[in-house]
């Protein structure tokens, strides 16, 4: 089941205090970014953050999850009402993640014809 845009907007609204949160459709679900740094997803109307030491400390009972298959690398965040908790979780998670790679100018696509 794909996530609803309404749910994605609810989650990003709850994360509003954590900085500039954006979302983008990603493989049929949604990726979440804070100030340009990818930190989580919304999949099947559930919110996940990347696994970090901070996430483990703040979500001690969370099991590593692989919402899109493959190797577990996310934590399911079930508590969405406590916006101060979510703010701290996202801020601390993003502090531990590497900076996004700068985009370089690639080759232009060839035109047909």
N, C-alpha and C positions, 0 to 999 in steps of 0.2 A: 504494500500500500504506500503510495507516494504521500509526502507531507503536503498539507494544505498551506497555501500562502497566508491564510489567516493565522495559522499556528506559528509560522515563521515570524510574522509581524508581532505576535504576542511575545515570543521569546526575545526578539530584538528589543522590544519595548521594555521588557523586564531587565535587560542588560544596559539600558540607556545610561546609567550612571558610570559605566565602566569605560567610557570614552566613545570614540567615533566607531560605531558598530555598523558594518554593512553586510549584506548577504547577496549571494549570486547562485542561480540555478547551476547545479553541478551533478552531472550523471543522473539526472532525474530527481535528485534531492537538492539540498541547499548547503553551501559552504558559508561559514561565518568568518569575518575578518574584523580585527580591531586595529585601527590606524594602519591598515594595509598588511597586517600580519595574520595569516590563517591560523585560527585557534580551535575551531570546532565545526560541527555539522548539525543539521536537523534532518533526521532520517526517520521515516515512518512515524512522524509526529512525536519524536523524542529528541531531546537535546543532548549532544555529546561534546565533551572537550577533549583535546589531546592529552595523553598521559604525560604528566610531569611529576616531579617530587612534590610540588605544591598541591597538585590535584590529589595525590595520594594522602597527603597530610589532611587536606580539607574534606576529602571523601573517603575516610578510612575503610568503610564497608563496601565500597564500590569494587566490583570485579572488572578486570580489563575486558573490554568489549571490542568486537569487530563488526560494527553495524552494517558495513558494506561487504563483508566477507574478508578472507585473508587473515593476516596476523593481527591480533588484538592490539590496538594502539590508542583507544579512546576510553573515557569513563562516561557512563550514563549519568546525567544530572537529573535527579527526580524532584528536587526541591526548587521550585521556580517562584515561590511567593516571597522569599526573603531576598529583596533586591540588594541589600548591603552585603550579604553572603555571596551573591552572584557577582557583584562588583569586585570583591576581593579575589574570588576564584579566577575570574577572567584576567584581572590585572596580574596576579601572581603567575598564572599559567603563561601569559604572554611574556613576562619578564624572563622566563626560562627558555623560551623558544628562540631559535636563531632569527636574525633579521632576514626579511625577504630579500631574495637575490634581485639585484638591479637588472632591469630588462635592457638587453642590448639590441641594437638595430640588426635585424636578421635580413636574410635575402628576400627580395621581393618575389611574390608569386608570379609565375610565368602566365602570360595571357594566352588563351587559346586563339589560334588563327593567325 
